[in-house]
Amino acid sequence: MTERSVWITAFVLPGVAIAYLAIVLPRVAATSAGDVSWVAPMLWCMGAIILGVIVATVASGIGSEVLAEVRGTESDLGDDDIRDKEIGRFGDARSYSLGGVLSISTLVLAMVDAEPFWIATSLFLSGIIAGTYGSIVKIRAYRGGF
C-alpha cells in the first residue's frame, strides 16, 4: 500500500505542476509578471495535490480490499514493514536535499527583487520537482533495492 501511495504522488505532483503552468504561463505571455493573477491558481493546485493524493490513495486502498476479497486472499493494507520505513527515509532524504538546492533559485530571485510571481512559482516548482524526485527514488528502491 505504501508503494502505491508513492506511485500516486509521482503522478499527481507533475500533473498539478503542468496544470498550474498551463494556467499561468499564458497570463504571463499576455501581461507583465507583476499583473498576473497567480495566487488563486497556486492555492487551487496545492489543494489539488492534497486532495488528489488522499482521494487516489483511499480509492486504491478500497480497490485493493475489494480485489483481495474477490480473490479470497489477504489484503496488503497495514503491511508496512521496516523496508517501507527505510525506503521512505531514503527517498525523503534525497527529496529534501534536492529541495534545498532548488530553493536557492528562490533566494536568488528574492535577492534580485524579482516579481513575487517568479519567486512563488520558483518555490512551488522546487517543491514539486523535489517531491517527484523523492517519489522516483522510492519507486526505484522498491523495484530494484537500495
C-alpha positions, 0 to 999 in steps of 0.5 A, spaced: 500 500 500 505 504 501 508 503 494 502 505 491 501 511 495 508 513 492 506 511 485 500 516 486 504 522 488 509 521 482 503 522 478 499 527 481 505 532 483 507 533 475 500 533 473 498 539 478 505 542 476 503 542 468 496 544 470 498 550 474 503 552 468 498 551 463 494 556 467 499 561 468 504 561 463 499 564 458 497 570 463 504 571 463 505 571 455 499 576 455 501 581 461 507 583 465 509 578 471 507 583 476 499 583 473 498 576 473 493 573 477 497 567 480 495 566 487 488 563 486 491 558 481 497 556 486 492 555 492 487 551 487 493 546 485 496 545 492 489 543 494 489 539 488 495 535 490 492 534 497 486 532 495 488 528 489 493 524 493 488 522 499 482 521 494 487 516 489 490 513 495 483 511 499 480 509 492 486 504 491 486 502 498 478 500 497 480 497 490 485 493 493 480 490 499 475 489 494 480 485 489 483 481 495 476 479 497 474 477 490 480 473 490 479 470 497 486 472 499 489 477 504 489 484 503 496 488 503 493 494 507 497 495 514 503 491 511 508 496 512 514 493 514 521 496 516 523 496 508 517 501 507 520 505 513 527 505 510 525 506 503 521 512 505 527 515 509 531 514 503 527 517 498 525 523 503 532 524 504 534 525 497 527 529 496 529 534 501 536 535 499 534 536 492 529 541 495 534 545 498 538 546 492 532 548 488 530 553 493 536 557 492 533 559 485 528 562 490 533 566 494 536 568 488 530 571 485 528 574 492 535 577 492 534 580 485 527 583 487 524 579 482 516 579 481 513 575 487 510 571 481 517 568 479 519 567 486 512 563 488 512 559 482 520 558 483 518 555 490 512 551 488 516 548 482 522 546 487 517 543 491 514 539 486 520 537 482 523 535 489 517 531 491 517 527 484 524 526 485 523 523 492 517 519 489 522 516 483 527 514 488 522 510 492 519 507 486 526 505 484 528 502 491 522 498 491 523 495 484 530 494 484 533 495 492 537 500 495 
